[in-house]
């Protein structure tokens, strides 16, 4: 077994301004929901019993829509 550390050369290019804009868009959705009555939050439980709110789902939709990916929360 080699004692040399693992080295990965993975080229990554990130448009930081786009990431910040996306985070702002998602946070606007989240705060728009959390600044309403608690009943509008629509909290349900995921399979592992952790909470999933309307804000979670809608922010996920904003992020996944912008990135072209889909990941269930």
N, C-alpha and C positions, 0 to 999 in steps of 0.2 A: 504494500500500500504506500502510495506517495505521500510525503509530508508537505508537499508544495500546496499553497493556497489555491483555491479555485479562482479562475479569472474568466469573466464573461465579457466579451466585446460586443455589446448590443447597441447599435446606433439608435439614438432616440432624439427626435426633434420635436419640441413642444412649442406651440404658439401660446406663450404665456398670456398675452392680451386676450386671446380667444377663451382661454380657460377662466380668466378672471371675469370676463363678460358673461360666460355661462354660469359661473358661481353666483354672480349678481342676479341673473335672471331666475335661477332656482331659489335664491333667498327671497326674492320679491314674492314669488308664489307662496313660499313657506310662511313668511310674515303676514301676507294677505289673509291666510287662513287662520293663523294663530292669533291674529288681532281681532278675531270675531268671537262669537259665543262659543263656549267649550263644546256644545252640542254639534257645531259645524265641523269639528275636527274629525268626526267619523272614525273613531278608534276601533280597530278589530285586532284579533290575535292571529299571529302567524302560526305555522305548524309547531314551532319551538316555543310557543306561548309568549314570544316577545311582541310588543305592540307594533302595529302598522297603522299609520294615520293617513287621512286624505292628503295631508301635506307631503308625506313620504311618497305617496303614489304620484302626485302631480309634479313634484320636483324631479322624481325619477323620469317621468315622461318628458320633461323639458330637457334634461341631460341626455337621455337616450335618443330623443328626436334630433338633437343637435349633432350627436356623434354617429348616428345611423346604427346604433346597437340597441339591443333590448336585453334588459336583465330584470328579472322579477325581484322585487324587494321582499 
